[in-house]
Amino acid sequence: MIDRYLAQSTHKKGYGNERVYAQFWTRRYGQTRVHEVTPLSIEQARTVLLTHGSTEQKRPLARSTVNRYVAWWKHVLMIEERQGRLEKNPCRAIQKFTEAPPPDEQFTVEEEAALRTELGRDWDCVRLAILTGLRQDEEFTLAWIRLDFERGFGKLPNPKSGEPEIFLLSDEAIAILKARSGNGSPWVFPHPRDPSQPMNGKSWYNHVFKPACTRAGIELSRANGKTWHTLRHTFAARLQEAGVPVGDIKDLGRWKSWKAMDRYLKRGTLRLRSAIQTIATATDTKPPLT
C-alpha cells in the first residue's frame, strides 16, 4: 500500500519528506494487513516518536512534527478507504496534539530598511520575495523564459504543489526583474561562477542573507526568530494590512486550502476591534425592520 502511494507521489515537491514518513510507518507495521491497523497501535507509534524519535531523526520529536507523521499516515489510509479497501480509517479516532501557536512572523518596515542597507545590491532578492510571496527555491530558480512582463505574471513549472502555477507581478516587482535583465544567463539569479546554472538559494542564504541579518540585529532561528520563509509571511501580512480580502490573499499566495493559508494571517486586536464596531455603526444608520 505504501509503495503504491510513493510511486504515485514522485512529482511532489516534498517527496523527500514523503519517503521519511513512509519509512517510519513501513518499519512500524511491516507486513501487517491494512484492516489490522488500529487506533491503539497508532497511539503507540506516536509515543515512540515522542520519546525516541524515528530512525532518521534519532531524538524525541516535537508534538508538531509527530502531528505531521500521523497526518501523512491518515492521508494514505484515507485513499485506501476511498478506494473501498479499508472500511474505516483508524486515524479518525486520533486527536491531534495541541501545538504552540506560531510566532508572529514578519519583517517590520524598520527591519526591512536595515536589511536593505546591509545587503546593498543583493537587496532585490529579499524585496522580490516580499512583493511576490515566492518560496526560496521558486525565486532562485526563476527563468527569464517563464516571465511575461507585458501581462504581468510569471510561471512556476514545478512549485510545492507539484502542478504548474502562475504568480502575479506588481509594477515594482517588474522593475526589479528588468533591472537584472541582460545578465547573459537563462536564469534571473545565475550562479556567480557558472551563469548557465541557477544560484544555490541555500548557499546564498547562509553566506549572504544570514550575515546581513546578524549585522542588522535580526535573529534568525526556526523556533523564536525569523527565516527566509518569514518573507512569505510578510507578503501575506502586508496584503492583509492593506485590506485585501482573504480570498484574494489565498489566490495571490497560491495556497490550495484555507487551512494552509490561515497560519499566515495575523489577527491584530486593533484591526478586529475596528471591524466589530462597524456592526454598531451600520445598525445606527439603518431603519428598523418591519
Secondary structure, DSSP 8 states (H G I E B T S, - for coil): -HHHHHHT-TTSTTHHHHHHHHHHHHHHHTT--GGG--HHHHHHHHHHHHHT--SSS-S---HHHHHHHHHHHHHHHHHHHHTTS-SS-GGGG---------------HHHHHHHHHHHGGGHHHHHHHHHH---HHHHHT-BGGGEETTTTEEEESS-TTSS-EEEE--HHHHHHHHHH--SSSSBSSB-SS-TTSB--HHHHIIIIIHHHHHHTT--B-SSSSB-TTHHHHHHHHHHHHTT--HHHHHHHHT-SSHHHHHTT----HHHHHHHHHHHHHHHHHS----
